[in-house]
Amino acid sequence: MDLESARALWEPEPGWLNTASYGLPTTPAYDAVLAAQRDWRVGRTSWEPWGEVGEHARALFADLVGADASDISIGAAVSGMLAPVGASLTPGTRVVVPDIEFTSNVFPWMVHEARGVEVVCVPFAKLAEAVDERTDVVAYSLVQSADGTLAADAEIVAAARAHGALVVVDATQAVGWLPVDATRYDVMAVGGYKWLMNPRGTGYTYYAPGVRDRFVPVAAGWYAGEDVHASYYGPPLRLATDARRFDTSPAWFAWVGAAPALEVVRDIGIEQIHAHNVALANRFLTALGRPEGDSAIVTVDVPGADEALRAAGVKAAVRAGRVRASFHLYTTTDDVDLAVNALLAQGG
């Protein structure tokens, strides 16, 4: 699918530059959610089809990140999907994280400090060199939420492998526009509602087969069973043997909208999405006299920028004191120029 024909699948208002906060739904995804809710309202169907479409989303996500569907767990939020890893850390474990990291990949470790888990914060640019023989886990985002900076991923993973440390990645701000191979990591969690344009309440986690037996599925319920329809009542414990043992019961309507969105990402292709998004981000940067970058998320420091953008009808965000703009499939050059003109008029 080419980008021009794909653009008809969205109906954004002009100036949406905030996918790093949440992505906009495709028409097929939006219509699927509305149809399911209409069925819910009158009791037209049973719930099973809503759950089955979540299995399709699992398979689509697995294919997108180069993994097997049996290695993917579905959940609702990154912090909850990392909780089994954090709960399984033993006293004395040393976890190294960036000092400015979204807390969904910080708090799951810090809540265990009282029982002897040590969390060490270092500058993002120094993360690879901070991984040493004392490090048991290194946890970081592939793309930083605050400013769009890409991790020095190859160096961090190499350092972790050299010292036997687990690699736990939050790829929420990456998967959907940046090519990602999940199998490079021990654990990779992704919130689906940003660049994958799923409804909020969807999330995916890759648990590497060689390490996932170390983790306790602390939120296990019926949906973590080997056969979910035979796991409704009572003992014995009969968890799935693969990554589905970490599944949590899906929020049905969120998952109804997930698969149609992922199909669009698949049909367009990550390489084409990446080129489109980064080109628009660089158009924005160069028009403001900044150097080009390699991210679909950028920040600029312009006094009064937030107010100027709002007045122009541009929706962006403020993170760490700077305006953050993010560019995705439905973003056009007109959206970019609208924001640029507002900032230039402000003295940007």
TITI-463901 format. One record per residue (C-alpha): residue number from 1; x, y, z. Coordinates in steps of 0.1 Angstrom, whole numbers, m for minus. Each point is the difference from the previous one (the first is absolute). Layout:
BEGIN
<r n="NUM" px="X" py="Y" pz="Z"/>
...
END
This chain:
BEGIN
<r n="1" px="0" py="0" pz="0"/>
<r n="2" px="14" py="34" pz="m9"/>
<r n="3" px="m2" py="30" pz="24"/>
<r n="4" px="m22" py="21" pz="m22"/>
<r n="5" px="m28" py="m26" pz="m2"/>
<r n="6" px="5" py="m9" pz="37"/>
<r n="7" px="m6" py="36" pz="11"/>
<r n="8" px="m37" py="m4" pz="m8"/>
<r n="9" px="m2" py="m24" pz="30"/>
<r n="10" px="3" py="29" pz="25"/>
<r n="11" px="m21" py="31" pz="7"/>
<r n="12" px="23" py="22" pz="21"/>
<r n="13" px="m6" py="37" pz="7"/>
<r n="14" px="29" py="21" pz="m13"/>
<r n="15" px="30" py="3" pz="22"/>
<r n="16" px="1" py="m33" pz="19"/>
<r n="17" px="37" py="m4" pz="9"/>
<r n="18" px="m4" py="m20" pz="32"/>
<r n="19" px="1" py="m37" pz="m9"/>
<r n="20" px="26" py="m4" pz="27"/>
<r n="21" px="m30" py="5" pz="24"/>
<r n="22" px="m25" py="m20" pz="m20"/>
<r n="23" px="m5" py="m12" pz="m35"/>
<r n="24" px="m31" py="7" pz="m21"/>
<r n="25" px="m22" py="m30" pz="m10"/>
<r n="26" px="m4" py="m11" pz="m36"/>
<r n="27" px="m36" py="m1" pz="m12"/>
<r n="28" px="m1" py="m38" pz="0"/>
<r n="29" px="12" py="m1" pz="36"/>
<r n="30" px="m24" py="27" pz="11"/>
<r n="31" px="m29" py="m16" pz="m18"/>
<r n="32" px="8" py="m34" pz="15"/>
<r n="33" px="m1" py="14" pz="36"/>
<r n="34" px="m33" py="18" pz="m6"/>
<r n="35" px="m15" py="m32" pz="m15"/>
<r n="36" px="11" py="m21" pz="30"/>
<r n="37" px="m15" py="26" pz="24"/>
<r n="38" px="m33" py="0" pz="m19"/>
<r n="39" px="m1" py="m38" pz="3"/>
<r n="40" px="8" py="3" pz="37"/>
<r n="41" px="m28" py="26" pz="6"/>
<r n="42" px="m27" py="m24" pz="m12"/>
<r n="43" px="16" py="m34" pz="8"/>
<r n="44" px="3" py="m10" pz="m36"/>
<r n="45" px="30" py="m23" pz="3"/>
<r n="46" px="20" py="m19" pz="25"/>
<r n="47" px="35" py="12" pz="11"/>
<r n="48" px="21" py="m26" pz="m16"/>
<r n="49" px="4" py="18" pz="m34"/>
<r n="50" px="14" py="30" pz="19"/>
<r n="51" px="26" py="m22" pz="16"/>
<r n="52" px="9" py="m18" pz="m32"/>
<r n="53" px="9" py="33" pz="m18"/>
<r n="54" px="26" py="6" pz="27"/>
<r n="55" px="17" py="m32" pz="m11"/>
<r n="56" px="1" py="14" pz="m35"/>
<r n="57" px="16" py="32" pz="14"/>
<r n="58" px="26" py="m21" pz="19"/>
<r n="59" px="10" py="m18" pz="m32"/>
<r n="60" px="2" py="33" pz="m20"/>
<r n="61" px="22" py="16" pz="27"/>
<r n="62" px="22" py="m30" pz="1"/>
<r n="63" px="6" py="2" pz="m37"/>
<r n="64" px="7" py="37" pz="2"/>
<r n="65" px="28" py="m5" pz="25"/>
<r n="66" px="15" py="m32" pz="m14"/>
<r n="67" px="m12" py="m23" pz="27"/>
<r n="68" px="m21" py="m31" pz="4"/>
<r n="69" px="m36" py="6" pz="13"/>
<r n="70" px="7" py="m26" pz="27"/>
<r n="71" px="26" py="24" pz="14"/>
<r n="72" px="m24" py="29" pz="3"/>
<r n="73" px="m22" py="8" pz="29"/>
<r n="74" px="m29" py="25" pz="m1"/>
<r n="75" px="m8" py="24" pz="28"/>
<r n="76" px="m13" py="35" pz="7"/>
<r n="77" px="30" py="22" pz="9"/>
<r n="78" px="38" py="m2" pz="0"/>
<r n="79" px="4" py="3" pz="38"/>
<r n="80" px="m24" py="m30" pz="5"/>
<r n="81" px="18" py="m20" pz="m26"/>
<r n="82" px="34" py="6" pz="16"/>
<r n="83" px="m14" py="m8" pz="35"/>
<r n="84" px="8" py="m38" pz="m3"/>
<r n="85" px="36" py="8" pz="m7"/>
<r n="86" px="3" py="24" pz="29"/>
<r n="87" px="m17" py="m23" pz="24"/>
<r n="88" px="24" py="m28" pz="m9"/>
<r n="89" px="32" py="20" pz="8"/>
<r n="90" px="18" py="m13" pz="30"/>
<r n="91" px="15" py="22" pz="28"/>
<r n="92" px="34" py="14" pz="m11"/>
<r n="93" px="m11" py="3" pz="m37"/>
<r n="94" px="15" py="31" pz="m16"/>
<r n="95" px="m22" py="17" pz="m27"/>
<r n="96" px="15" py="28" pz="m21"/>
<r n="97" px="m24" py="25" pz="m16"/>
<r n="98" px="3" py="34" pz="m17"/>
<r n="99" px="m5" py="30" pz="23"/>
<r n="100" px="m28" py="14" pz="m22"/>
<r n="101" px="m20" py="m30" pz="m9"/>
<r n="102" px="m38" py="m4" pz="m1"/>
<r n="103" px="m10" py="m13" pz="34"/>
<r n="104" px="m18" py="m31" pz="m14"/>
<r n="105" px="36" py="m14" pz="m4"/>
<r n="106" px="13" py="14" pz="33"/>
<r n="107" px="m27" py="m5" pz="27"/>
<r n="108" px="m3" py="m37" pz="m7"/>
<r n="109" px="35" py="m3" pz="13"/>
<r n="110" px="1" py="27" pz="27"/>
<r n="111" px="m30" py="m15" pz="18"/>
<r n="112" px="22" py="m29" pz="9"/>
<r n="113" px="28" py="21" pz="15"/>
<r n="114" px="m14" py="m6" pz="35"/>
<r n="115" px="8" py="m37" pz="m4"/>
<r n="116" px="35" py="6" pz="m12"/>
<r n="117" px="m2" py="7" pz="m37"/>
<r n="118" px="24" py="28" pz="m10"/>
<r n="119" px="m10" py="24" pz="m27"/>
<r n="120" px="28" py="21" pz="m15"/>
<r n="121" px="m8" py="30" pz="m22"/>
<r n="122" px="25" py="13" pz="m26"/>
<r n="123" px="m1" py="24" pz="m29"/>
<r n="124" px="m16" py="m15" pz="m31"/>
<r n="125" px="31" py="6" pz="m21"/>
<r n="126" px="21" py="m18" pz="26"/>
<r n="127" px="m22" py="m31" pz="3"/>
<r n="128" px="22" py="m24" pz="m19"/>
<r n="129" px="32" py="9" pz="19"/>
<r n="130" px="m19" py="m3" pz="33"/>
<r n="131" px="m8" py="m37" pz="m6"/>
<r n="132" px="28" py="m20" pz="18"/>
<r n="133" px="5" py="m32" pz="19"/>
<r n="134" px="m22" py="13" pz="28"/>
<r n="135" px="m30" py="5" pz="m23"/>
<r n="136" px="m28" py="m26" pz="0"/>
<r n="137" px="m26" py="19" pz="m20"/>
<r n="138" px="2" py="29" pz="m23"/>
<r n="139" px="m34" py="16" pz="m8"/>
<r n="140" px="m6" py="29" pz="m25"/>
<r n="141" px="m22" py="13" pz="m27"/>
<r n="142" px="10" py="m4" pz="m36"/>
<r n="143" px="m12" py="35" pz="m7"/>
<r n="144" px="m3" py="24" pz="29"/>
<r n="145" px="m35" py="14" pz="7"/>
<r n="146" px="14" py="34" pz="12"/>
<r n="147" px="18" py="10" pz="m32"/>
<r n="148" px="1" py="m28" pz="m25"/>
<r n="149" px="36" py="m9" pz="4"/>
<r n="150" px="9" py="m35" pz="m13"/>
<r n="151" px="19" py="m23" pz="23"/>
<r n="152" px="35" py="m11" pz="m9"/>
<r n="153" px="m16" py="m34" pz="m2"/>
<r n="154" px="27" py="m21" pz="m16"/>
<r n="155" px="25" py="12" pz="26"/>
<r n="156" px="m23" py="m5" pz="30"/>
<r n="157" px="m10" py="m36" pz="m11"/>
<r n="158" px="37" py="m9" pz="m6"/>
<r n="159" px="10" py="13" pz="34"/>
<r n="160" px="m29" py="m20" pz="16"/>
<r n="161" px="9" py="m32" pz="m18"/>
<r n="162" px="37" py="4" pz="10"/>
<r n="163" px="m9" py="2" pz="36"/>
<r n="164" px="m30" py="m24" pz="1"/>
<r n="165" px="m26" py="26" pz="8"/>
<r n="166" px="m36" py="m2" pz="m11"/>
<r n="167" px="m12" py="26" pz="m25"/>
<r n="168" px="m35" py="14" pz="6"/>
<r n="169" px="m12" py="24" pz="m25"/>
<r n="170" px="m31" py="23" pz="m2"/>
<r n="171" px="m6" py="4" pz="m38"/>
<r n="172" px="m33" py="19" pz="3"/>
<r n="173" px="14" py="31" pz="m17"/>
<r n="174" px="18" py="m21" pz="m27"/>
<r n="175" px="m21" py="m29" pz="m13"/>
<r n="176" px="m23" py="13" pz="m27"/>
<r n="177" px="25" py="24" pz="m17"/>
<r n="178" px="35" py="m14" pz="8"/>
<r n="179" px="11" py="m35" pz="m12"/>
<r n="180" px="3" py="m21" pz="31"/>
<r n="181" px="12" py="m36" pz="5"/>
<r n="182" px="m15" py="m12" pz="33"/>
<r n="183" px="22" py="m31" pz="1"/>
<r n="184" px="31" py="21" pz="8"/>
<r n="185" px="m14" py="5" pz="35"/>
<r n="186" px="m10" py="m21" pz="30"/>
<r n="187" px="m32" py="20" pz="6"/>
<r n="188" px="m15" py="27" pz="m22"/>
<r n="189" px="m33" py="17" pz="10"/>
<r n="190" px="m20" py="22" pz="m23"/>
<r n="191" px="m31" py="21" pz="7"/>
<r n="192" px="m23" py="m3" pz="m30"/>
<r n="193" px="m18" py="34" pz="1"/>
<r n="194" px="28" py="22" pz="m14"/>
<r n="195" px="18" py="m9" pz="m32"/>
<r n="196" px="m20" py="m32" pz="m6"/>
<r n="197" px="m32" py="21" pz="2"/>
<r n="198" px="m18" py="m26" pz="21"/>
<r n="199" px="m26" py="11" pz="26"/>
<r n="200" px="14" py="6" pz="35"/>
<r n="201" px="m1" py="m32" pz="21"/>
<r n="202" px="21" py="m20" pz="m25"/>
<r n="203" px="36" py="m11" pz="6"/>
<r n="204" px="24" py="m26" pz="m13"/>
<r n="205" px="30" py="m16" pz="17"/>
<r n="206" px="27" py="m22" pz="m15"/>
<r n="207" px="14" py="m24" pz="26"/>
<r n="208" px="31" py="m19" pz="m14"/>
<r n="209" px="m5" py="m38" pz="3"/>
<r n="210" px="34" py="m4" pz="17"/>
<r n="211" px="m7" py="23" pz="29"/>
<r n="212" px="m38" py="2" pz="6"/>
<r n="213" px="0" py="m30" pz="24"/>
<r n="214" px="18" py="23" pz="24"/>
<r n="215" px="m31" py="22" pz="4"/>
<r n="216" px="m30" py="m7" pz="21"/>
<r n="217" px="m34" py="9" pz="m18"/>
<r n="218" px="m12" py="20" pz="30"/>
<r n="219" px="m32" py="11" pz="m17"/>
<r n="220" px="m10" py="m35" pz="m13"/>
<r n="221" px="m37" py="m6" pz="m4"/>
<r n="222" px="m22" py="m20" pz="m23"/>
<r n="223" px="14" py="16" pz="m32"/>
<r n="224" px="35" py="m12" pz="9"/>
<r n="225" px="m12" py="m36" pz="m1"/>
<r n="226" px="12" py="m26" pz="m26"/>
<r n="227" px="m36" py="m2" pz="m11"/>
<r n="228" px="m18" py="32" pz="10"/>
<r n="229" px="m34" py="m16" pz="m4"/>
<r n="230" px="10" py="m28" pz="24"/>
<r n="231" px="15" py="24" pz="26"/>
<r n="232" px="m31" py="17" pz="13"/>
<r n="233" px="m2" py="m18" pz="34"/>
<r n="234" px="22" py="m14" pz="27"/>
<r n="235" px="33" py="m19" pz="2"/>
<r n="236" px="23" py="m15" pz="m10"/>
<r n="237" px="22" py="28" pz="m14"/>
<r n="238" px="1" py="m6" pz="m37"/>
<r n="239" px="19" py="30" pz="m16"/>
<r n="240" px="9" py="2" pz="m36"/>
<r n="241" px="35" py="m13" pz="m7"/>
<r n="242" px="9" py="29" pz="m23"/>
<r n="243" px="m1" py="38" pz="5"/>
<r n="244" px="m38" py="m1" pz="3"/>
<r n="245" px="5" py="m9" pz="37"/>
<r n="246" px="6" py="38" pz="5"/>
<r n="247" px="m32" py="10" pz="m18"/>
<r n="248" px="m26" py="20" pz="19"/>
<r n="249" px="m37" py="m1" pz="m8"/>
<r n="250" px="m4" py="23" pz="m30"/>
<r n="251" px="m22" py="31" pz="m1"/>
<r n="252" px="m22" py="m12" pz="m28"/>
<r n="253" px="m8" py="32" pz="m19"/>
<r n="254" px="36" py="12" pz="1"/>
<r n="255" px="11" py="m32" pz="m17"/>
<r n="256" px="m27" py="2" pz="m26"/>
<r n="257" px="16" py="31" pz="m12"/>
<r n="258" px="36" py="m13" pz="2"/>
<r n="259" px="1" py="m25" pz="m29"/>
<r n="260" px="m14" py="24" pz="m27"/>
<r n="261" px="26" py="26" pz="10"/>
<r n="262" px="29" py="m25" pz="m1"/>
<r n="263" px="m12" py="m13" pz="m34"/>
<r n="264" px="5" py="36" pz="m14"/>
<r n="265" px="35" py="2" pz="15"/>
<r n="266" px="8" py="m34" pz="m16"/>
<r n="267" px="m14" py="10" pz="m34"/>
<r n="268" px="19" py="33" pz="m2"/>
<r n="269" px="32" py="m14" pz="15"/>
<r n="270" px="23" py="13" pz="26"/>
<r n="271" px="27" py="12" pz="m24"/>
<r n="272" px="m24" py="22" pz="m18"/>
<r n="273" px="m15" py="13" pz="32"/>
<r n="274" px="35" py="7" pz="14"/>
<r n="275" px="10" py="20" pz="m30"/>
<r n="276" px="m32" py="20" pz="0"/>
<r n="277" px="1" py="9" pz="37"/>
<r n="278" px="37" py="9" pz="2"/>
<r n="279" px="m3" py="21" pz="m32"/>
<r n="280" px="m28" py="21" pz="16"/>
<r n="281" px="19" py="3" pz="33"/>
<r n="282" px="30" py="13" pz="m19"/>
<r n="283" px="m21" py="24" pz="m21"/>
<r n="284" px="m12" py="14" pz="34"/>
<r n="285" px="35" py="3" pz="14"/>
<r n="286" px="17" py="15" pz="m30"/>
<r n="287" px="m27" py="26" pz="m5"/>
<r n="288" px="7" py="11" pz="36"/>
<r n="289" px="38" py="1" pz="m7"/>
<r n="290" px="7" py="m32" pz="20"/>
<r n="291" px="22" py="m29" pz="m14"/>
<r n="292" px="m17" py="m30" pz="m13"/>
<r n="293" px="m5" py="m31" pz="22"/>
<r n="294" px="m9" py="m36" pz="m2"/>
<r n="295" px="m32" py="m1" pz="20"/>
<r n="296" px="m37" py="4" pz="m6"/>
<r n="297" px="m1" py="19" pz="34"/>
<r n="298" px="17" py="33" pz="3"/>
<r n="299" px="1" py="28" pz="26"/>
<r n="300" px="7" py="37" pz="m3"/>
<r n="301" px="5" py="27" pz="25"/>
<r n="302" px="m19" py="31" pz="m10"/>
<r n="303" px="m13" py="24" pz="26"/>
<r n="304" px="m38" py="1" pz="m1"/>
<r n="305" px="m1" py="m28" pz="m25"/>
<r n="306" px="m27" py="m19" pz="18"/>
<r n="307" px="m24" py="29" pz="m1"/>
<r n="308" px="9" py="9" pz="m36"/>
<r n="309" px="m7" py="m36" pz="m12"/>
<r n="310" px="m33" py="m2" pz="18"/>
<r n="311" px="m11" py="33" pz="m15"/>
<r n="312" px="8" py="m13" pz="m35"/>
<r n="313" px="m19" py="m32" pz="7"/>
<r n="314" px="30" py="m22" pz="2"/>
<r n="315" px="m1" py="m29" pz="26"/>
<r n="316" px="34" py="m8" pz="14"/>
<r n="317" px="13" py="m7" pz="35"/>
<r n="318" px="24" py="15" pz="25"/>
<r n="319" px="26" py="m24" pz="15"/>
<r n="320" px="29" py="9" pz="22"/>
<r n="321" px="m7" py="37" pz="m7"/>
<r n="322" px="2" py="m2" pz="m38"/>
<r n="323" px="m27" py="m3" pz="m27"/>
<r n="324" px="m1" py="m36" pz="m13"/>
<r n="325" px="m13" py="m6" pz="m35"/>
<r n="326" px="m5" py="m35" pz="m15"/>
<r n="327" px="m8" py="m9" pz="m36"/>
<r n="328" px="m18" py="m31" pz="m13"/>
<r n="329" px="m19" py="m14" pz="m29"/>
<r n="330" px="m29" py="25" pz="0"/>
<r n="331" px="23" py="30" pz="4"/>
<r n="332" px="4" py="22" pz="m31"/>
<r n="333" px="24" py="27" pz="m11"/>
<r n="334" px="m29" py="24" pz="7"/>
<r n="335" px="m1" py="m10" pz="36"/>
<r n="336" px="38" py="5" pz="2"/>
<r n="337" px="m1" py="34" pz="m16"/>
<r n="338" px="m29" py="11" pz="22"/>
<r n="339" px="21" py="m7" pz="31"/>
<r n="340" px="32" py="15" pz="m15"/>
<r n="341" px="m18" py="32" pz="m9"/>
<r n="342" px="m14" py="3" pz="35"/>
<r n="343" px="34" py="m4" pz="16"/>
<r n="344" px="18" py="23" pz="m24"/>
<r n="345" px="m26" py="27" pz="8"/>
<r n="346" px="8" py="m6" pz="36"/>
<r n="347" px="37" py="6" pz="m7"/>
<r n="348" px="10" py="m37" pz="m3"/>
END
